[in-house]
Amino acid sequence: MPKAITTLEFVEALWSAFAPDRSGEGIQVGVSHGWLSPQDAKLSGEPLRRNTAAAILHEFLLAERGERDEEDWGAAKNLRDLYDCKVCVAHVAQVVAKGIMTTMGDAFGMRELLTDEEAKASIERSLHPEKRLGMRPSETREETAEDFPRPQKLSAKEAKAFLASNEDAAFFDVRTKGEYDEKHPKGAVSLPLLKLLSNPALAGEDLGRPILLGCDGGYRSEMAAQCLAQNGYKNLYYFGYDSFD
């Protein structure tokens, strides 16, 4: 049976591979730099689950390597368990889209334990992009009409026209509250992605009301739209702000 790796072993292996001259500081650095949660640090001796590993790797790439998120996350969007973990859905989507972690058939395997072999491979792919997997949306299960209605992607120009012709539509900005407070389109209501994923009902009780979701590039708004669709909402539209005023 494959050996499961602990959080401590994984974090130390990741940090040692990235900064060999500072080996042994992984837990401390991970918490102070924000890519390891204090809660996970306290449980560092426990076997590591795949969803937690995804979160660590994604946050590590953002914090230590400044690697931008992939806007095309098609390789992950149809995984049947993608929304089982509301907090880590964005992390899982990114490590799959980047070809860092593999899927388990038509699922990611959120609660499955990460094996030592998988850990080594995912760390290698994280630090060496040329070794990442060339995953494609076709490698996940095919979405059927019975699953949920497809949200529609709009351009910034189409989004303006949509709001002008749908006065009863809800318009949510799914960026962080800080991003929203700094600047946001007129009429947009703040509803951060993580908050929405944790409680889709925040989008309102009327499942048939037209809903427009926006963010800078369209990645987070698409993820929000997919989540709402899986929770019964029907008329969903999303876009990236681009030139939207």
N, C-alpha and C positions, 0 to 999 in steps of 0.2 A: 504494500500500500504506500502511495506517495506520502512523503513527510510534509506535514503542515509547518509553516514558518510562523514565528511569533512577530508581533508588532516591533518589538525591540530589535530582533534579528534583521527584519526587513529595513527598518529605518537606518540602522547602523550600516547595513550593506549598501544602501542607496547613498548615504552620505560619504562613506569611505570610497566608493567608486567615483564620486564627484569631487571630493576634496581629500585625497589620501593622506595629506600632511596633517589633517585634523581628525584622523580616525578616532572613534570613540566619543565624539561630541554630537552625534546625530540627534539624540533625543532633545538635548538642551538647545541645539541650534534650530531644530524643527519647530519647537514650541515658540522660541523667541522670534523666529522669522515668519511664523504663521502658517506653515504647511503641515503641522501636526497639532491636533487639538489637545488641550490640557487633559481632557477626559481620556483620549486614546493613549496619552503618555502615561497616565496612571494605570492603565491596563496593558502596559507594554509587554508584560510577560504572558499575555493570553494569545492563543492562536489568532492570526489575522484573517479577517473575512475579505472577500474580493472587492466588495463595495468600499470598504475602508481603505484598501490598498489603492483603489482608483482615486479616491479623494486625496490621499497623500501624494500620489504621483502628479495629479493635475495641479494641486497647489504648489508643489515643489517646482514644477516647470514654470509656473507664473512668477514665483518668488525668486528663485535662484537663477533661472535662465532667461527670464523675461520673454518666454515663448507665448505668442498670441494664440487665442482660441481659434479653432477651425469654424468657419461659418457654415461649411457643408458637413453636417453630421448625419447624412443619410444612412451611413452604415449602421447607425445605432437606433434610429427613430422607430423601427418596427420591432425591436426586442420586446417580447411579451412581458418582461418583468422590469422594464426601464423605469416605470413610475412606482415600483414597489417601495423604493426608498426615496422619499420626497426630498430629503436633504442632499443626497448624493447623486441625483439624476444628472445634473449638469457635469459632474466629474466623470461619471460613467460614459456619458455621451462623448466627452472629449477624448478619453483614453482609447475608446473604440474607434472613433473617427480618425484619430492620429495613428492608429495601427500599433498601439503600445500593448494593449491587453486583448486577448482573444475572447470570442464569445463561446457559449456552450450550446451549440445548435441554434435554436431560435430564441435563446435567453442569454442573459449575461451571467446569471448565477450569483445574484447579489449576496446571499448569505452563505455561499459555499466558502470553505476555507482555501486560502491561497497556498499552493504547494511550494516547496523550496525551488523546484525546477521552474515553475511559473514566475516566481519572484525574480530569479536570476535573469530570465528572458525579458521580463518587463522593465527591469532596471537597465539592462543593456539597450533596449529599444529607446528608452527615455533619453539616455545620454548620447545615443548615436542614431540620429534620425534616418540615416541611410540604411539602417537595418530594420526599420519599421515595416509592418505588414501592409500590403496594398489592398486593404479591405474595401469592398464595394457594397452598395445597398442590396445588390442581388444575393449577397451571402446571407442575408437575414430572411425571415419568412415574408411571403408576399402578403400585402395588406388587401383585404377584401372589403367590398361595400358594406358588409354586415358589421365590420369592426367598429367603424365610426366615420362620420362624414369628414371629408378632407377640408381643412381650413384653406382659404385662398390667399395666395401671396399677392400683394399690391405694390405698385411703385409709389413713390412719394406723391406724385401727381394724381394717381388713381385714389390714394388715400384721402387727399383733399376733396376730390369729387365725391367720394363715398360719404364723407362726413356732411358735405353740403346737401346731399340728397337723402340722408338718413338722420333726421333730427333726433330720433329716439335712440340712436345707437350709443353704446357705451364706448369710451375711448380710454384705454388704460396704458400707462407708461410702465413697463415692467423692468426698467433699470433700477438701480439702488436708489434709496431715498436721497442720498447725497448727490447723485447725478441729477436726479429730478429737481432738487432744490437749486442746483447751480443754473440749470436752464432746461426748459421743457416746452413742448408745443402748446399753443393756446387750446384750452379745453381738455387737455389730458389729465387724468386722475392717476396719482401714484399708486401702483400696486406691484411692489417688487416681486421678481420671479420666485424667489425662495418662499416668500410668504404665500404666493398663489399656489405653488406646488404643494405646500403643506395644508392648504385649505381652499380648494377650488371654488367652494361656495361663495367666497368673497367676491366673485364676479357677478353675483346677483342671483335671485331666485328664478327669474324668467329665462328658461333654457333656450327659448326661441328668439330672444332679443338680439339684434345685430351687435357684435362686439368687435372692435378694432383694437389690436394690440401692437404697440410700437416700442422700438429700442434703437440704438445707434445703427447696428448693421443688419438687423433682422434675425439674428441667431436666437437671442433670448425670447423674442416675441414669437418666433415659430415654435419654440419649445413650450411656451405658455399656451399657445393655440392648440397644440397636440394634446396637452394635458387636459384642457377644457373639453376638447372633443371626446376624449375617453371618459369624461365625466358627464356626458349627455348634452352638452351645449351644441347647438346646431349651426348658427350663422356666424362663423368665425373668419376673421380677416387679420392679416398681420403684415408688417412692413418695416423697413429700415428707414430712419429719418432722412438721411442724405441731405437733400435740399429743402426738406419740409420745414416751414416756419411756424 
